[in-house]
Amino acid sequence: EEQLVESGGGLVQPGGSLRLSCAASGFTFSSYWMHWVRQAPGKGLEWVARMNSDGNSRSYADSVQGRFSISRDNAKNTLYLELNSLRDDDTAVYYCARDSYTRSWYYFDFWGLGTPVTVSS
Amino acid sequence: DIQMTQSPSSLSASVGDRVTMTCRASHYISTYLNWYQHKPGKAPKLLIYAASSLQSGVPSRFSGSGSGTDFTLTISSLQPEDFATYYCQQSFITPPYTFGQGTKLDIK
């Protein structure tokens, strides 16, 4: 059974750092591009970052560019998100999602339950 | 960046109703449009990809249509488990992978 399990969230002060993990199982993790998506309280889904399957290509939303860093360890079937210089508006539930495709159409076909991050003094 | 606008923002309906919600892209996106369902405390779930293709395992009461800039998601006969928030997402020009702001569907 396919599973994505996020961890590492918590309470952090403004300006602080946090490292999120997403453990994958039940599928060949190294074959898939992966994403982080977040949902702030009372808000909608916001795409945060993407990494390709072998880890040599990354993209970020403008709102996190230069502060967040996505990485992966295919030997450990794990995706990471390093959050630095955290701000109040980074408070959200952070989800990892698997990128899949049919012909030329791409979509996020599997998601985890998320891990909450609260930035507050 | 391509902006996605959903309407309405919220919708009240009853079990058995036919419900339609819309998503509009700020630029042409062909059929590179996905729909997701999200319930509180749950993982978002892919319903429709490529504007009208039903994801495996999703009930056939869900359907999607549209191309270019205007898209719709229809639920033919609402079931109790369908009350959730629905998001559209474009995958035509990425990154970013833009989502709409969501349509919250609740019980009348």
Interface residues (C-beta under 8 A of the other chain):
Chain A: L4 H35 V37 G44 L45 E46 W47 R50 S59 Y60 A61 D62 Y95 A97 T102 W105 Y106 Y107 F108 D109 F110 W111 G112 L113 G114
Chain B: T31 Y32 N34 Y36 H38 G41 K42 A43 P44 K45 L46 Y49 A50 S53 Q55 T85 Y87 Q89 S91 T94 P95 P96 Y97 T98 F99 G100 Q101 G102
